[in-house]
Amino acid sequence: MAGKYGPASVTVTLEDGPGGTARALTAFITGGVTVNKSSETAETTALGDSARAYTPIGITSGDNITIEGIWDTTGTTGPHAVLAAVDDGPQDDTREAVIVFGDSKTATIQTRLISYSVVASNDNIQTFTAELQPTGAVVWS
């Protein structure tokens, strides 16, 4: 059904390692999640044109995806178990991230986990921040 949707309609899963098992992180995420897809272009402005012109070159990209949330060390399913080992092997497989918005609009992205931080402060519970770098196309279904 088309319409407006809130945070309860979002799910986020990420493999727990390169080529690993998909784990649901939705219950731990407290910040927003942004997925974008953009087209790279080349400037094709000709001499004498009064406005710049651009032509797509056939390459798409997406910005890094940052997820923030409540730090949890639950066995194989908590964010620490899923995110603690950043991807550092050149031969490693990618991690598939699947983010579902609204009425099942699904973004599937091959990613690399490039950073993971745990934050402790006097005025809050412990939290985490992780950054995923897309490697390949964002596929919407």
QUIBEL-V879016 format. One line per field, one symbol per residue. ss: DSSP state (H for helix, E for strand, - for the rest). psi: psi as a letter, one per 30 degrees, with the letter a starting at -180 (. if undefined). A space follows every 10 residues. Layout:
BEGIN
ss=???
psi=???
END
This chain:
BEGIN
ss=------HHH- EEEEE----- -EEE-HHHE- -------EEE EEE------- ---EEEEEEE E---EEEEEE --------HH HHH------- ----EEEEEE E---EEEEEE EEEEEEEEE- ------EEEE EEEE----EE -
psi=klakkaffgk kkkkkgljga kkkkfeffkf llkkklklkk lkkhklkfkf kkkkkkggkl lllkkkkkak kkgkcfflee eefejljgkf fkllkkkjkk lbhgjkkkkk lkjflkkkkk lfgllkllkk kkjkjakkjk .
END
